[in-house]
Amino acid sequence: MRLGKPNLFFGVTAGNMDSMINRYTADRKLRHDDAYTPDNVAGKRPDRATLVYTQRCKEAWKDVPVILGGIEASLRRTAHYDYWSDTVRRSVLVDSKADMLIFGNGERPLVEVAHRLAQGEPVGNIRDVRNTAIMVKEALPGWSGVDSRIIDMPGKIDPIPHPYGDDLPCADNKPVAPKKAEAKAVVVQPPRPEAVGKNLRPAAVL
């Protein structure tokens, strides 16, 4: 709020690293440092920072669009499995109530969206920019939903041979490598320089 109302939109990102991975270990224990914070001080970013930052922007100015970006938002643009809660969560657009999400390499899409917003086009009408995701009230024409709870049972699968359970041809422990006394010296002659003739050109020296 100290910077004033944005002219076009709020750009929200959780940082260079997922805020949950940045704060917790794989055992869901708190980390003791943060490489992306001055002096490696841990705990400076909230859990699910994208959601928290977006909510603060909406609290300040509800009429200003919020556009998400960064690795945390990109990996949560659709329904996804959340390791930390062991549940399937909705898209981050639903939970954060942001207006748009730009995923992947977003430099060019961000510039295009900014130009169209500057021309007065509503953010909800911008639906044809690559690497963007938005919420819609109804499915697009020709689109249909698929119930992911229906499990497609696999058919007959051929048994996979066990690499350590079957006897191999060399399982009788017979020596296959030559003995030291059987080793022979090999002399390799360098290739002869080719003569430069009518149909030959000298090789370039690099």
C-alpha positions, 0 to 999 in steps of 0.5 A: 500500500505504501507504493500506491495502486498499481497501474496495470496489475499485481505480479505475485511470485513465491520466489526462486524456490517453492516455499514449502520445499524451502521451509520443510524437509522431506520428513516435514521438519523445519529447515534451519536455514534459507539460502534465498534470505539474507544471512540464511535466516529461515522462516521469513516466508510464509507457508504457501507464499503464493496464496498469502501474497495474493490475499494481501494484494486483494485486501489492498485493492480488490479491483486490481488484477493479480497475475501469478508466476514462478515455480510454485504457481506453475506447478500448481496451475491445475489440480495436483497432489500435495505432499505436505497435506497428503491430499489432492488440492485444487488449482492455485487459481481457485484457492488464491482467487487470482485472475491469471497464472503465467507458467513456464518461461513467462517473459513474452506472455507477460509482456503481451498481457501487460500491453493488452491490459494497458489498452483497456482489455479486461483480464478475463477476456485474455484467453489466447496467450500461450503459457497462461491459465485462467478460471472460467465459469463453464467448460469451453465448447467441445470440452468434457470432464473425465472422472479420474476416480475410474481406474483403468485396470491393466490387461495381461502383462508378460512377466518381467525377468528377474535380473538376479533371480535367473541363472546367467551363462556365466553363473558357473564362475568360470574365468572369462577374463584373460590371465595376466600371462596371456596379455599381448602388446599392441602397437598402433601406427599413426596414419600416413599423411595423405598426398595432396592430389588433384581431387584432394585438398589439404585439411584445415588446421583448427 
